[in-house]
Amino acid sequence: MKYLLPWLIISGLWLACTNSGDQVKPDQPEYEDLIPVQTSVVAQKNASIPVLASGMVSSKSEQRLSFKIGGVIQKIYVDEGDQVKDGQLLATLDRTEIDAQVNQAKEGLVKAERDLARVESLYKDSSATLELFQNATTARDVAKELLRVAEFNRRFAEIRASAAGKVVKKLINEGEITGPGLPCFVIFGNKANDWVIKASVSDKDWANLKTGMAANITLDAYENRQFTGKVTELAAAADPENGLYPIELSIASQGQRLAPGLFATVEINPYKSSSYFEIPIEAIVEGDGTKAFVFTMKNENTVAKTQVQIAHLDGDKALIAKGLQEGDEVIVGGAPYLSDGKKVRKME
């Protein structure tokens, strides 16, 4: 009997403690069943988002040379890769036809002058009217201009380089027939200040750019080197084929050998900064372009799947343009195991 009473007292205390614990969270799941998560508080940040684009190295002094008239290509004097000087002869047409046109125009002028002399003599003797004299004079003047046109075309039955550079494309071969104005050669200037980057940007990025903005440029050909440049041209209209706005940037070669067609990645730093919400990049669970999802704390132990718009990724941080507010809590640890409305417990 002397041992029974202490035992009953201990048993009563144990039952009381057990019942008391059940009354604290009668409707909640077991604490151990809640998914443990770590959270981060959303902070507001002012930042200038760089405009990113890709393009190709090109030459500002690009020449697309062609014949003024059509005809059979007689001789080509250069090939792709050749360096050419200003005024150097590149190709000629067979001049058989154009020479015949010049001779025809000369004979026409001789006849027109002979006719004018005869009519003028008759007009002085009052045997010809003023109208006949004026018509003969006009015919002589027209014949002169036709000869000038024929001789001009004969001078341009050849292609000469309009500036020193390098032949990057030869689009014709000897014996082929070409038409007036059809490109035959593409020549790029190769001076140090001739190199540019030609790229395209979206309408939103185009609206944030101005000529003179600085840019950081990387070339695939020189992986460990960064080049500097600036925006020199902004197109006034979008390219109808892709809806993007062409832009042009100068690039400092910095002693490196550049060539047309090198692939370039451009980062342009706009002057204007905007307000964003900064979160750890680990908070993002799904993403498609600028559209993404994160989990936020809905109340003390429930999460909500929230859509956000990503403005920029900066190292291990993401700048959010829409979808969050300052002071919101986003899930950064345990997010892959969650779904909308899931019960969680925050870890210290």
C-alpha positions as CSV (number, residue, x, y, z in Angstrom):
1,M,0.0,0.0,0.0
2,K,2.8,2.4,0.8
3,Y,4.0,2.0,-2.9
4,L,0.6,2.3,-4.5
5,L,0.0,6.0,-3.6
6,P,3.2,7.4,-5.3
7,W,2.5,5.4,-8.4
8,L,-1.0,6.7,-8.7
9,I,0.3,10.3,-8.3
10,I,2.9,9.8,-11.0
11,S,0.3,8.3,-13.4
12,G,-2.1,11.1,-12.8
13,L,0.5,13.7,-13.6
14,W,1.5,12.0,-16.8
15,L,-2.1,11.8,-18.0
16,A,-2.6,15.5,-17.2
17,C,0.4,16.5,-19.2
18,T,-0.7,14.4,-22.1
19,N,-4.2,15.8,-22.2
20,S,-2.8,19.3,-21.8
21,G,-0.6,18.9,-24.9
22,D,-3.5,17.7,-27.0
23,Q,-5.5,20.8,-26.1
24,V,-2.8,23.2,-27.5
25,K,-3.2,22.2,-31.2
26,P,-6.4,20.0,-31.4
27,D,-7.0,20.8,-35.1
28,Q,-3.4,21.1,-36.4
29,P,-1.4,18.3,-38.0
30,E,1.4,16.8,-36.1
31,Y,4.4,19.2,-35.9
32,E,6.7,16.6,-37.4
33,D,4.4,16.2,-40.5
34,L,4.8,19.9,-41.5
35,I,7.3,20.5,-44.3
36,P,10.3,22.5,-42.9
37,V,11.1,25.6,-45.0
38,Q,13.4,28.5,-44.9
39,T,12.2,32.0,-45.8
40,S,13.6,35.3,-47.0
41,V,12.0,38.7,-46.7
42,V,11.5,40.6,-50.0
43,A,13.5,43.8,-50.1
44,Q,13.0,46.8,-52.5
45,K,16.0,47.9,-54.6
46,N,16.7,50.6,-57.2
47,A,18.7,49.2,-60.1
48,S,19.7,50.0,-63.6
49,I,19.0,46.9,-65.7
50,P,21.5,46.4,-68.5
51,V,20.2,45.7,-72.0
52,L,21.6,42.4,-73.3
53,A,21.9,41.7,-77.1
54,S,23.9,39.6,-79.5
55,G,25.2,40.5,-82.9
56,M,28.0,40.3,-85.4
57,V,31.1,42.2,-86.0
58,S,30.8,44.2,-89.2
59,S,32.4,47.2,-91.0
60,K,31.0,50.6,-90.9
61,S,32.5,51.4,-94.3
62,E,30.9,48.4,-96.0
63,Q,30.8,48.6,-99.8
64,R,28.3,46.7,-102.0
65,L,29.7,47.2,-105.5
66,S,27.8,46.6,-108.7
67,F,27.8,47.4,-112.4
68,K,25.7,50.4,-113.5
69,I,24.6,48.5,-116.6
70,G,24.0,44.9,-117.4
71,G,26.0,42.6,-119.6
72,V,28.4,39.7,-119.8
73,I,31.2,39.6,-117.2
74,Q,34.5,39.6,-119.2
75,K,37.2,39.7,-116.5
76,I,37.4,39.5,-112.7
77,Y,40.7,40.7,-111.1
78,V,40.2,39.9,-107.4
79,D,39.0,37.0,-105.2
80,E,37.5,36.7,-101.7
81,G,40.0,37.6,-99.1
82,D,42.0,39.9,-101.3
83,Q,43.1,43.3,-100.0
84,V,42.2,46.1,-102.4
85,K,43.2,49.8,-102.7
86,D,41.0,52.8,-103.3
87,G,40.2,52.9,-107.0
88,Q,41.5,49.5,-107.9
89,L,39.9,47.8,-110.9
90,L,37.9,44.7,-109.7
91,A,35.9,43.5,-112.8
92,T,34.9,44.5,-116.3
93,L,32.1,43.8,-118.7
94,D,32.4,42.7,-122.3
95,R,32.1,46.1,-124.1
96,T,31.1,44.8,-127.6
97,E,27.5,45.9,-127.1
98,I,28.2,49.1,-125.3
99,D,30.9,50.1,-127.9
100,A,28.2,49.5,-130.6
101,Q,25.8,51.8,-128.7
102,V,28.5,54.5,-128.4
103,N,29.2,54.3,-132.2
104,Q,25.5,54.3,-132.9
105,A,25.1,57.5,-130.8
106,K,28.0,59.1,-132.6
107,E,26.5,58.4,-136.0
108,G,23.2,59.7,-134.8
109,L,24.8,62.9,-133.7
110,V,26.5,63.3,-137.1
111,K,23.2,62.9,-138.9
112,A,21.4,65.3,-136.6
113,E,24.0,68.0,-137.2
114,R,23.8,67.4,-140.9
115,D,20.0,67.7,-140.9
116,L,20.2,70.8,-138.8
117,A,22.6,72.5,-141.2
118,R,20.4,71.7,-144.2
119,V,17.2,73.0,-142.4
120,E,19.0,76.1,-141.2
121,S,20.1,76.9,-144.8
122,L,16.5,76.5,-146.0
123,Y,15.2,78.5,-143.1
124,K,17.5,81.4,-144.1
125,D,16.1,81.3,-147.6
126,S,12.6,81.2,-146.2
127,S,12.1,77.7,-147.7
128,A,11.7,76.1,-144.3
129,T,9.4,77.1,-141.5
130,L,10.6,78.1,-138.0
131,E,9.0,74.9,-136.6
132,L,11.2,72.7,-138.9
133,F,14.3,74.6,-137.8
134,Q,13.4,74.2,-134.1
135,N,12.7,70.5,-134.5
136,A,16.0,69.9,-136.2
137,T,17.8,71.9,-133.4
138,T,16.0,69.7,-130.8
139,A,17.0,66.5,-132.6
140,R,20.6,67.6,-132.6
141,D,20.5,68.3,-128.9
142,V,18.9,65.0,-128.1
143,A,21.6,63.2,-130.2
144,K,24.3,64.9,-128.1
145,E,22.8,63.7,-124.9
146,L,22.4,60.2,-126.2
147,L,26.1,60.1,-127.0
148,R,26.9,61.4,-123.5
149,V,24.8,58.6,-121.9
150,A,26.4,55.9,-124.0
151,E,29.9,57.2,-123.2
152,F,29.1,57.5,-119.5
153,N,27.8,53.9,-119.5
154,R,31.0,52.7,-121.2
155,R,33.1,54.3,-118.5
156,F,31.0,52.4,-115.9
157,A,31.2,49.0,-117.6
158,E,33.7,48.2,-114.9
159,I,33.8,48.1,-111.1
160,R,36.5,49.9,-109.1
161,A,36.9,49.9,-105.3
162,S,35.5,53.1,-103.7
163,A,37.8,52.7,-100.7
164,A,40.6,50.5,-99.4
165,G,39.4,47.3,-97.7
166,K,39.1,43.5,-97.9
167,V,36.9,41.5,-100.3
168,V,34.6,39.4,-98.1
169,K,32.2,38.2,-100.8
170,K,32.5,37.7,-104.6
171,L,29.1,37.1,-106.0
172,I,29.9,36.8,-109.7
173,N,32.1,34.7,-112.1
174,E,33.5,35.3,-115.5
175,G,31.1,34.6,-118.3
176,E,28.0,35.2,-116.3
177,I,25.4,37.8,-117.2
178,T,24.7,40.4,-114.6
179,G,22.1,43.1,-114.3
180,P,22.4,46.8,-113.5
181,G,22.7,47.4,-109.7
182,L,23.0,43.7,-108.8
183,P,25.7,43.3,-106.0
184,C,28.9,41.7,-107.3
185,F,31.4,42.4,-104.5
186,V,31.1,43.1,-100.8
187,I,34.1,44.9,-99.4
188,F,34.7,45.8,-95.7
189,G,37.0,48.6,-94.7
190,N,39.7,47.4,-92.3
191,K,40.8,50.5,-90.5
192,A,40.9,50.4,-86.7
193,N,37.9,52.6,-86.3
194,D,35.8,50.9,-89.0
195,W,34.6,48.0,-86.9
196,V,31.1,48.0,-85.5
197,I,28.7,45.5,-83.9
198,K,25.3,45.1,-85.6
199,A,22.6,43.8,-83.2
200,S,18.8,43.9,-82.6
201,V,16.8,44.6,-79.5
202,S,13.1,44.5,-78.5
203,D,10.9,47.6,-78.4
204,K,11.2,47.9,-74.6
205,D,15.0,47.8,-74.7
206,W,15.1,50.1,-77.7
207,A,13.0,52.7,-75.7
208,N,15.6,52.7,-72.9
209,L,18.6,53.2,-75.2
210,K,20.3,56.4,-76.4
211,T,23.3,57.0,-78.6
212,G,26.5,57.4,-76.7
213,M,25.6,54.8,-74.0
214,A,28.6,52.7,-72.9
215,A,28.6,49.0,-73.6
216,N,30.7,46.0,-72.5
217,I,31.3,43.6,-75.4
218,T,32.6,40.0,-75.4
219,L,33.5,38.1,-78.5
220,D,33.4,34.3,-78.7
221,A,36.7,34.4,-80.5
222,Y,38.4,36.0,-77.4
223,E,36.7,34.4,-74.4
224,N,38.8,35.9,-71.7
225,R,38.9,39.5,-73.0
226,Q,36.3,42.2,-72.7
227,F,36.0,45.0,-75.2
228,T,34.4,48.4,-74.8
229,G,32.1,50.3,-77.1
230,K,29.1,52.6,-77.3
231,V,25.8,52.9,-79.0
232,T,26.2,54.8,-82.3
233,E,23.0,54.2,-84.2
234,L,19.4,53.3,-83.3
235,A,17.0,52.3,-86.0
236,A,13.9,54.5,-86.5
237,A,11.7,51.5,-87.3
238,A,11.6,47.8,-86.6
239,D,12.8,45.1,-89.0
240,P,9.5,43.8,-90.6
241,E,10.9,40.3,-90.7
242,N,11.5,39.8,-87.0
243,G,9.9,42.8,-85.3
244,L,13.2,43.8,-83.6
245,Y,15.0,47.1,-83.8
246,P,18.5,47.1,-85.4
247,I,21.2,49.0,-83.4
248,E,24.8,49.6,-84.1
249,L,27.7,50.0,-81.6
250,S,31.3,51.0,-82.1
251,I,33.9,48.6,-80.8
252,A,37.5,49.4,-79.8
253,S,39.7,46.6,-81.2
254,Q,42.2,47.1,-78.3
255,G,45.0,45.7,-80.5
256,Q,43.2,42.5,-81.4
257,R,42.6,41.2,-84.9
258,L,38.9,41.6,-85.8
259,A,37.1,40.1,-88.8
260,P,33.5,40.4,-90.2
261,G,31.1,37.8,-88.8
262,L,32.7,37.4,-85.3
263,F,29.8,36.6,-82.8
264,A,29.5,39.3,-80.1
265,T,27.5,39.5,-76.9
266,V,26.7,43.1,-75.8
267,E,25.7,44.5,-72.4
268,I,24.6,48.1,-72.6
269,N,24.2,50.2,-69.4
270,P,21.2,52.5,-69.5
271,Y,21.2,55.8,-67.6
272,K,17.8,55.3,-65.9
273,S,17.3,53.2,-62.8
274,S,13.9,51.7,-61.6
275,S,12.6,50.2,-58.4
276,Y,12.4,46.3,-58.2
277,F,11.9,43.7,-55.5
278,E,15.0,41.6,-54.8
279,I,14.8,37.9,-53.8
280,P,17.3,35.0,-53.7
281,I,17.4,33.1,-57.0
282,E,16.7,29.9,-55.0
283,A,13.2,31.1,-54.5
284,I,12.2,30.6,-58.2
285,V,10.7,27.2,-58.7
286,E,9.4,27.5,-62.3
287,G,10.4,29.8,-65.1
288,D,9.6,30.6,-68.8
289,G,11.4,33.7,-70.1
290,T,10.4,36.5,-67.8
291,K,7.5,34.6,-66.3
292,A,8.2,32.6,-63.1
293,F,6.7,31.3,-59.9
294,V,7.7,31.4,-56.3
295,F,6.1,30.3,-53.0
296,T,5.2,32.9,-50.5
297,M,3.9,32.6,-46.9
298,K,0.1,33.1,-47.0
299,N,-0.3,33.0,-43.2
300,E,1.6,31.5,-40.3
301,N,2.0,28.0,-41.7
302,T,0.5,28.0,-45.2
303,V,2.1,28.8,-48.6
304,A,0.7,30.2,-51.8
305,K,2.1,29.7,-55.3
306,T,2.7,33.2,-56.7
307,Q,3.4,34.3,-60.3
308,V,6.1,36.9,-60.7
309,Q,7.8,38.8,-63.6
310,I,11.6,38.6,-63.6
311,A,13.3,41.8,-64.7
312,H,16.9,40.7,-64.3
313,L,19.1,38.0,-62.8
314,D,22.1,39.5,-61.0
315,G,24.4,36.7,-59.7
316,D,22.5,34.9,-56.9
317,K,19.7,37.4,-56.8
318,A,16.6,38.0,-59.0
319,L,15.0,41.4,-59.5
320,I,11.3,41.1,-59.7
321,A,9.2,43.7,-61.6
322,K,5.7,42.4,-60.6
323,G,4.0,39.9,-58.3
324,L,5.6,40.7,-54.9
325,Q,5.6,43.5,-52.3
326,E,8.2,44.7,-49.9
327,G,8.1,42.6,-46.7
328,D,6.6,39.5,-48.3
329,E,8.3,36.2,-47.3
330,V,9.4,33.9,-50.1
331,I,10.4,30.2,-49.6
332,V,14.1,29.7,-50.3
333,G,14.6,26.3,-48.7
334,G,12.3,23.4,-49.3
335,A,10.4,25.0,-52.2
336,P,10.7,22.1,-54.6
337,Y,8.6,19.9,-52.2
338,L,5.7,22.4,-52.0
339,S,2.4,22.9,-53.7
340,D,-0.2,25.7,-53.4
341,G,-1.8,25.7,-50.0
342,K,0.7,23.3,-48.4
343,K,1.2,23.4,-44.6
344,V,4.7,24.2,-43.6
345,R,6.8,25.1,-40.5
346,K,9.5,27.7,-40.7
347,M,13.0,26.7,-39.6
348,E,15.1,29.1,-37.6
